[in-house]
């Protein structure tokens, strides 16, 4: 298989011009690679949603932070809940609450629950 620049050289193209094409293509490739590497992991790889056990482990790992959030004044928690997209629906007849979270932006947990088994951990 002949690559396009080789075909151009074989057809008599100026080697200096072809070298410029190659260098330009390599710069474009490197710029694209840097853009991809800069994307958050959430965008690069679709992660499955956390299950109940993973959420419990994350919450427990927060320790005192979770307790402080729980004890905080409701008005002070409002910006946090809003950023996390947390909504709570209460059904009076069954006395149950449904909590949903749809964050407005990507959030990343920096400590991987799988430790060194995660090849994408930074």
N, CA, C and O atoms as a DFTB+ gen file, in Angstrom:
488 C
 N C O
     1  1       0.849      -1.187       0.000
     2  2       0.000       0.000       0.000
     3  2       0.885       1.238       0.000
     4  3       1.764       1.383       0.850
     5  1       0.655       2.109      -0.934
     6  2       1.427       3.338      -1.040
     7  2       0.701       4.447      -0.290
     8  3      -0.495       4.664      -0.482
     9  1       1.440       5.145       0.567
    10  2       0.846       6.267       1.299
    11  2       0.824       7.482       0.378
    12  3       1.665       7.598      -0.513
    13  1      -0.139       8.397       0.586
    14  2      -0.301       9.532      -0.336
    15  2       0.961      10.356      -0.536
    16  3       1.250      10.763      -1.662
    17  1       1.714      10.613       0.511
    18  2       2.888      11.449       0.318
    19  2       3.949      10.717      -0.501
    20  3       4.694      11.348      -1.251
    21  1       4.025       9.376      -0.365
    22  2       4.974       8.605      -1.174
    23  2       4.570       8.651      -2.645
    24  3       5.410       8.773      -3.536
    25  1       3.271       8.551      -2.873
    26  2       2.770       8.645      -4.250
    27  2       3.088      10.016      -4.838
    28  3       3.450      10.131      -6.009
    29  1       2.949      11.050      -4.016
    30  2       3.259      12.406      -4.490
    31  2       4.742      12.524      -4.834
    32  3       5.093      13.127      -5.848
    33  1       5.613      11.958      -4.005
    34  2       7.051      11.987      -4.288
    35  2       7.366      11.219      -5.572
    36  3       8.154      11.666      -6.405
    37  1       6.732      10.051      -5.710
    38  2       6.952       9.239      -6.921
    39  2       6.487       9.976      -8.176
    40  3       7.031       9.765      -9.260
    41  1       5.497      10.828      -8.030
    42  2       4.968      11.586      -9.170
    43  2       5.772      12.850      -9.437
    44  3       5.469      13.597     -10.367
    45  1       6.810      13.094      -8.612
    46  2       7.682      14.236      -8.864
    47  2       7.443      15.455      -7.990
    48  3       7.945      16.536      -8.297
    49  1       6.676      15.305      -6.890
    50  2       6.435      16.446      -5.994
    51  2       7.740      16.872      -5.335
    52  3       8.658      16.071      -5.156
    53  1       7.801      18.139      -4.981
    54  2       8.972      18.697      -4.307
    55  2       9.093      18.065      -2.922
    56  3       8.160      18.175      -2.127
    57  1      10.218      17.402      -2.605
    58  2      10.388      16.762      -1.291
    59  2      10.252      17.743      -0.118
    60  3       9.787      17.357       0.954
    61  1      10.653      19.004      -0.311
    62  2      10.531      19.994       0.763
    63  2       9.058      20.267       1.082
    64  3       8.695      20.426       2.247
    65  1       8.221      20.322       0.059
    66  2       6.788      20.550       0.250
    67  2       6.160      19.345       0.950
    68  3       5.361      19.500       1.873
    69  1       6.528      18.154       0.505
    70  2       5.995      16.934       1.117
    71  2       6.421      16.862       2.582
    72  3       5.625      16.463       3.433
    73  1       7.654      17.237       2.887
    74  2       8.134      17.264       4.273
    75  2       7.299      18.228       5.106
    76  3       6.980      17.935       6.258
    77  1       6.943      19.375       4.533
    78  2       6.074      20.327       5.244
    79  2       4.710      19.706       5.529
    80  3       4.154      19.899       6.610
    81  1       4.170      18.963       4.567
    82  2       2.870      18.298       4.775
    83  2       2.956      17.330       5.955
    84  3       2.095      17.305       6.835
    85  1       4.026      16.534       5.939
    86  2       4.195      15.529       7.005
    87  2       4.330      16.213       8.361
    88  3       3.688      15.809       9.330
    89  1       5.158      17.239       8.431
    90  2       5.354      17.951       9.701
    91  2       4.049      18.583      10.189
    92  3       3.742      18.549      11.380
    93  1       3.292      19.154       9.265
    94  2       2.009      19.766       9.622
    95  2       1.042      18.702      10.156
    96  3       0.367      18.917      11.163
    97  1       0.984      17.565       9.476
    98  2       0.098      16.474       9.920
    99  2       0.506      15.966      11.302
   100  3      -0.357      15.670      12.129
   101  1       1.805      15.862      11.558
   102  2       2.281      15.413      12.866
   103  2       1.931      16.423      13.969
   104  3       1.566      16.038      15.080
   105  1       2.045      17.719      13.649
   106  2       1.657      18.746      14.639
   107  2       0.158      18.667      14.940
   108  3      -0.259      18.768      16.094
   109  1      -0.649      18.485      13.885
   110  2      -2.103      18.343      14.084
   111  2      -2.427      17.124      14.941
   112  3      -3.277      17.186      15.829
   113  1      -1.746      16.026      14.670
   114  2      -1.966      14.792      15.433
   115  2      -1.606      15.002      16.901
   116  3      -2.353      14.575      17.782
   117  1      -0.488      15.645      17.176
   118  2      -0.064      15.893      18.562
   119  2      -1.035      16.837      19.271
   120  3      -1.349      16.634      20.443
   121  1      -1.510      17.863      18.572
   122  2      -2.480      18.793      19.165
   123  2      -3.779      18.066      19.502
   124  3      -4.366      18.299      20.559
   125  1      -4.227      17.190      18.608
   126  2      -5.448      16.413      18.865
   127  2      -5.250      15.480      20.045
   128  3      -6.151      15.338      20.872
   129  1      -4.083      14.836      20.142
   130  2      -3.784      13.932      21.265
   131  2      -3.818      14.703      22.585
   132  3      -4.351      14.206      23.577
   133  1      -3.254      15.911      22.606
   134  2      -3.257      16.721      23.830
   135  2      -4.678      17.096      24.235
   136  3      -5.009      17.094      25.421
   137  1      -5.520      17.419      23.249
   138  2      -6.919      17.741      23.550
   139  2      -7.635      16.543      24.141
   140  3      -8.384      16.684      25.108
   141  1      -7.417      15.363      23.572
   142  2      -8.038      14.154      24.097
   143  2      -7.562      13.848      25.515
   144  3      -8.359      13.483      26.380
   145  1      -6.255      13.999      25.748
   146  2      -5.711      13.724      27.079
   147  2      -6.227      14.700      28.125
   148  3      -6.289      14.371      29.310
   149  1      -6.603      15.914      27.685
   150  2      -7.085      16.930      28.621
   151  2      -8.553      16.732      29.004
   152  3      -9.023      17.321      29.977
   153  1      -9.281      15.903      28.241
   154  2     -10.694      15.682      28.547
   155  2     -10.837      14.921      29.861
   156  3     -10.041      14.028      30.151
   157  1     -11.849      15.270      30.658
   158  2     -12.086      14.512      31.882
   159  2     -12.395      13.053      31.555
   160  3     -12.925      12.745      30.487
   161  1     -12.062      12.170      32.476
   162  2     -12.289      10.738      32.276
   163  2     -13.757      10.439      32.005
   164  3     -14.073       9.500      31.274
   165  1     -14.657      11.230      32.587
   166  2     -16.093      10.992      32.424
   167  2     -16.484      11.143      30.961
   168  3     -17.353      10.419      30.476
   169  1     -15.850      12.075      30.252
   170  2     -16.171      12.288      28.848
   171  2     -15.482      11.231      27.995
   172  3     -16.074      10.723      27.043
   173  1     -14.232      10.893      28.328
   174  2     -13.476       9.939      27.527
   175  2     -14.064       8.539      27.591
   176  3     -14.077       7.830      26.585
   177  1     -14.540       8.137      28.736
   178  2     -15.038       6.778      28.892
   179  2     -16.330       6.827      29.688
   180  3     -16.363       7.328      30.812
   181  1     -17.379       6.309      29.101
   182  2     -18.674       6.285      29.779
   183  2     -18.597       5.271      30.915
   184  3     -18.396       4.079      30.681
   185  1     -18.756       5.744      32.128
   186  2     -18.710       4.888      33.306
   187  2     -20.109       4.424      33.664
   188  3     -21.065       5.188      33.529
   189  1     -20.247       3.190      34.115
   190  2     -21.571       2.742      34.571
   191  2     -21.944       3.480      35.853
   192  3     -21.058       3.901      36.596
   193  1     -23.236       3.644      36.126
   194  2     -23.636       4.321      37.360
   195  2     -23.179       3.544      38.578
   196  3     -23.016       2.325      38.532
   197  1     -22.972       4.272      39.675
   198  2     -22.581       3.631      40.926
   199  2     -23.740       2.813      41.469
   200  3     -24.900       3.211      41.360
   201  1     -23.419       1.671      42.054
   202  2     -24.471       0.890      42.701
   203  2     -24.564       1.304      44.169
   204  3     -23.758       2.105      44.643
   205  1     -25.539       0.761      44.881
   206  2     -25.787       1.166      46.275
   207  2     -24.566       0.916      47.159
   208  3     -24.244       1.740      48.016
   209  1     -23.891      -0.204      46.961
   210  2     -22.715      -0.524      47.786
   211  2     -21.587       0.475      47.535
   212  3     -20.928       0.906      48.481
   213  1     -21.357       0.848      46.283
   214  2     -20.306       1.823      45.980
   215  2     -20.627       3.179      46.602
   216  3     -19.741       3.842      47.142
   217  1     -21.890       3.589      46.526
   218  2     -22.289       4.866      47.129
   219  2     -22.085       4.812      48.634
   220  3     -21.590       5.767      49.234
   221  1     -22.467       3.693      49.246
   222  2     -22.289       3.525      50.694
   223  2     -20.801       3.617      51.063
   224  3     -20.445       4.283      52.036
   225  1     -19.935       2.953      50.290
   226  2     -18.494       2.984      50.565
   227  2     -17.923       4.397      50.429
   228  3     -17.101       4.823      51.239
   229  1     -18.365       5.114      49.402
   230  2     -17.892       6.490      49.216
   231  2     -18.343       7.346      50.387
   232  3     -17.557       8.114      50.942
   233  1     -19.605       7.216      50.761
   234  2     -20.149       7.999      51.861
   235  2     -19.413       7.695      53.156
   236  3     -19.057       8.605      53.905
   237  1     -19.185       6.404      53.418
   238  2     -18.474       6.019      54.638
   239  2     -17.038       6.522      54.620
   240  3     -16.492       6.864      55.669
   241  1     -16.416       6.572      53.437
   242  2     -15.033       7.051      53.354
   243  2     -14.933       8.548      53.648
   244  3     -13.862       9.047      53.994
   245  1     -16.053       9.261      53.509
   246  2     -16.052      10.693      53.801
   247  2     -15.992      10.974      55.297
   248  3     -15.577      12.057      55.711
   249  1     -16.402      10.008      56.105
   250  2     -16.312      10.148      57.556
   251  2     -17.011      11.380      58.082
   252  3     -18.209      11.565      57.866
   253  1     -16.269      12.219      58.770
   254  2     -16.821      13.411      59.415
   255  2     -17.427      14.394      58.427
   256  3     -18.326      15.154      58.786
   257  1     -16.946      14.392      57.184
   258  2     -17.470      15.329      56.190
   259  2     -18.959      15.069      55.975
   260  3     -19.761      16.002      55.940
   261  1     -19.320      13.798      55.832
   262  2     -20.736      13.466      55.640
   263  2     -21.555      13.907      56.845
   264  3     -22.659      14.428      56.684
   265  1     -21.034      13.708      58.035
   266  2     -21.744      14.100      59.259
   267  2     -21.894      15.625      59.320
   268  3     -22.937      16.135      59.727
   269  1     -20.859      16.335      58.917
   270  2     -20.928      17.803      58.929
   271  2     -21.951      18.313      57.923
   272  3     -22.677      19.267      58.203
   273  1     -22.014      17.676      56.738
   274  2     -23.021      18.066      55.746
   275  2     -24.412      17.775      56.295
   276  3     -25.322      18.593      56.155
   277  1     -24.576      16.619      56.915
   278  2     -25.873      16.238      57.474
   279  2     -26.320      17.243      58.546
   280  3     -27.499      17.586      58.622
   281  1     -25.385      17.710      59.365
   282  2     -25.723      18.607      60.465
   283  2     -25.793      20.081      60.049
   284  3     -26.248      20.921      60.826
   285  1     -25.356      20.393      58.853
   286  2     -25.314      21.796      58.405
   287  2     -26.717      22.372      58.249
   288  3     -27.690      21.651      58.031
   289  1     -26.785      23.689      58.367
   290  2     -28.034      24.416      58.183
   291  2     -28.535      24.188      56.749
   292  3     -27.750      24.234      55.802
   293  1     -29.818      23.947      56.596
   294  2     -30.414      23.638      55.290
   295  2     -30.079      24.701      54.252
   296  3     -29.778      24.367      53.106
   297  1     -30.125      25.961      54.628
   298  2     -29.844      27.031      53.668
   299  2     -28.400      26.990      53.179
   300  3     -28.114      27.395      52.052
   301  1     -27.491      26.504      54.017
   302  2     -26.092      26.405      53.606
   303  2     -25.859      25.186      52.716
   304  3     -24.907      25.165      51.935
   305  1     -26.722      24.169      52.825
   306  2     -26.584      22.978      51.999
   307  2     -27.188      23.186      50.607
   308  3     -26.862      22.450      49.676
   309  1     -28.033      24.147      50.467
   310  2     -28.742      24.351      49.210
   311  2     -27.818      24.449      47.996
   312  3     -28.086      23.786      46.994
   313  1     -26.731      25.250      48.034
   314  2     -25.845      25.316      46.853
   315  2     -25.205      23.961      46.517
   316  3     -25.033      23.627      45.345
   317  1     -24.858      23.194      47.541
   318  2     -24.282      21.875      47.306
   319  2     -25.297      20.956      46.633
   320  3     -24.990      20.297      45.639
   321  1     -26.505      20.921      47.184
   322  2     -27.552      20.076      46.600
   323  2     -27.866      20.501      45.168
   324  3     -28.106      19.663      44.297
   325  1     -27.862      21.803      44.939
   326  2     -28.143      22.308      43.592
   327  2     -27.047      21.891      42.623
   328  3     -27.339      21.455      41.509
   329  1     -25.787      22.021      43.033
   330  2     -24.667      21.639      42.174
   331  2     -24.681      20.147      41.868
   332  3     -24.304      19.733      40.771
   333  1     -25.108      19.350      42.819
   334  2     -25.182      17.906      42.626
   335  2     -26.474      17.483      41.931
   336  3     -26.642      16.314      41.584
   337  1     -27.376      18.428      41.732
   338  2     -28.644      18.120      41.078
   339  2     -29.528      17.228      41.924
   340  3     -30.286      16.419      41.388
   341  1     -29.445      17.361      43.231
   342  2     -30.201      16.497      44.133
   343  2     -31.633      16.992      44.274
   344  3     -31.883      18.158      44.579
   345  1     -32.564      16.072      44.042
   346  2     -33.978      16.351      44.289
   347  2     -34.525      15.229      45.166
   348  3     -34.131      14.070      45.035
   349  1     -35.434      15.593      46.055
   350  2     -36.034      14.622      46.962
   351  2     -37.547      14.715      46.830
   352  3     -38.129      15.791      46.973
   353  1     -38.178      13.574      46.555
   354  2     -39.638      13.499      46.467
   355  2     -40.131      12.653      47.636
   356  3     -39.638      11.547      47.860
   357  1     -41.093      13.168      48.371
   358  2     -41.629      12.438      49.521
   359  2     -43.059      11.999      49.240
   360  3     -43.900      12.803      48.838
   361  1     -43.322      10.723      49.455
   362  2     -44.655      10.151      49.283
   363  2     -45.240       9.941      50.671
   364  3     -44.823       9.046      51.406
   365  1     -46.214      10.780      51.018
   366  2     -46.772      10.770      52.364
   367  2     -47.491       9.459      52.705
   368  3     -47.381       8.962      53.826
   369  1     -48.225       8.904      51.737
   370  2     -49.008       7.707      52.042
   371  2     -48.127       6.509      52.380
   372  3     -48.490       5.693      53.227
   373  1     -46.977       6.397      51.728
   374  2     -46.084       5.270      52.017
   375  2     -44.929       5.664      52.934
   376  3     -44.136       4.824      53.359
   377  1     -44.854       6.964      53.227
   378  2     -43.790       7.513      54.082
   379  2     -42.405       7.150      53.550
   380  3     -41.519       6.730      54.295
   381  1     -42.246       7.325      52.227
   382  2     -40.959       7.049      51.593
   383  2     -40.466       8.284      50.846
   384  3     -41.247       9.103      50.361
   385  1     -39.166       8.384      50.773
   386  2     -38.534       9.481      50.032
   387  2     -37.710       8.896      48.904
   388  3     -37.047       7.871      49.069
   389  1     -37.755       9.552      47.763
   390  2     -36.931       9.165      46.618
   391  2     -35.941      10.283      46.376
   392  3     -36.325      11.436      46.180
   393  1     -34.661       9.936      46.389
   394  2     -33.599      10.922      46.180
   395  2     -32.963      10.657      44.825
   396  3     -32.595       9.525      44.512
   397  1     -32.836      11.709      44.026
   398  2     -32.199      11.608      42.713
   399  2     -31.087      12.652      42.627
   400  3     -31.169      13.725      43.223
   401  1     -30.054      12.307      41.872
   402  2     -28.959      13.252      41.648
   403  2     -28.612      13.272      40.171
   404  3     -28.301      12.243      39.572
   405  1     -28.672      14.458      39.603
   406  2     -28.258      14.668      38.212
   407  2     -27.357      15.906      38.194
   408  3     -27.831      17.021      37.976
   409  1     -26.054      15.703      38.425
   410  2     -25.133      16.843      38.493
   411  2     -25.150      17.677      37.220
   412  3     -25.302      17.157      36.115
   413  1     -24.989      18.988      37.404
   414  2     -24.971      19.888      36.258
   415  2     -23.625      19.849      35.545
   416  3     -23.533      20.265      34.390
   417  1     -22.585      19.362      36.204
   418  2     -21.276      19.213      35.574
   419  2     -20.644      17.924      36.070
   420  3     -21.095      17.321      37.044
   421  1     -19.593      17.519      35.378
   422  2     -18.945      16.246      35.722
   423  2     -18.226      16.340      37.066
   424  3     -17.525      17.312      37.349
   425  1     -18.414      15.323      37.871
   426  2     -17.708      15.199      39.137
   427  2     -16.886      13.935      39.078
   428  3     -17.293      12.954      38.454
   429  1     -15.747      13.947      39.713
   430  2     -14.879      12.784      39.698
   431  2     -14.432      12.464      41.115
   432  3     -14.006      13.340      41.867
   433  1     -14.541      11.185      41.458
   434  2     -13.999      10.744      42.738
   435  2     -12.531      10.444      42.502
   436  3     -12.198       9.650      41.622
   437  1     -11.656      11.059      43.263
   438  2     -10.229      10.915      43.017
   439  2      -9.662       9.608      43.553
   440  3      -8.625       9.151      43.070
   441  1     -10.307       9.001      44.528
   442  2      -9.840       7.735      45.057
   443  2     -10.641       6.617      44.424
   444  3     -11.849       6.513      44.637
   445  1      -9.984       5.796      43.662
   446  2     -10.664       4.709      42.972
   447  2     -10.940       3.589      43.961
   448  3     -10.023       3.150      44.655
   449  1     -12.190       3.109      44.047
   450  2     -12.485       2.034      44.991
   451  2     -11.789       0.732      44.618
   452  3     -11.676      -0.164      45.454
   453  1     -11.316       0.610      43.372
   454  2     -10.615      -0.603      42.954
   455  2      -9.113      -0.476      43.115
   456  3      -8.386      -1.413      42.786
   457  1      -8.625       0.649      43.611
   458  2      -7.197       0.828      43.837
   459  2      -6.381       0.728      42.562
   460  3      -6.741       1.319      41.544
   461  1      -5.290      -0.013      42.609
   462  2      -4.370      -0.120      41.479
   463  2      -4.915      -0.949      40.326
   464  3      -4.270      -1.039      39.281
   465  1      -6.080      -1.555      40.488
   466  2      -6.652      -2.352      39.416
   467  2      -7.239      -1.494      38.304
   468  3      -7.527      -1.995      37.217
   469  1      -7.415      -0.214      38.568
   470  2      -7.987       0.685      37.567
   471  2      -6.872       1.252      36.708
   472  3      -6.101       2.083      37.186
   473  1      -6.760       0.824      35.436
   474  2      -5.667       1.319      34.590
   475  2      -5.823       2.778      34.200
   476  3      -4.867       3.392      33.725
   477  1      -7.024       3.354      34.394
   478  2      -7.246       4.751      34.005
   479  2      -7.030       5.714      35.159
   480  3      -7.159       6.925      34.981
   481  1      -6.700       5.196      36.348
   482  2      -6.499       6.071      37.510
   483  2      -5.260       6.932      37.284
   484  3      -4.267       6.491      36.706
   485  1      -5.351       8.174      37.757
   486  2      -4.210       9.090      37.593
   487  2      -3.556       9.321      38.921
   488  3      -2.577      10.061      39.007
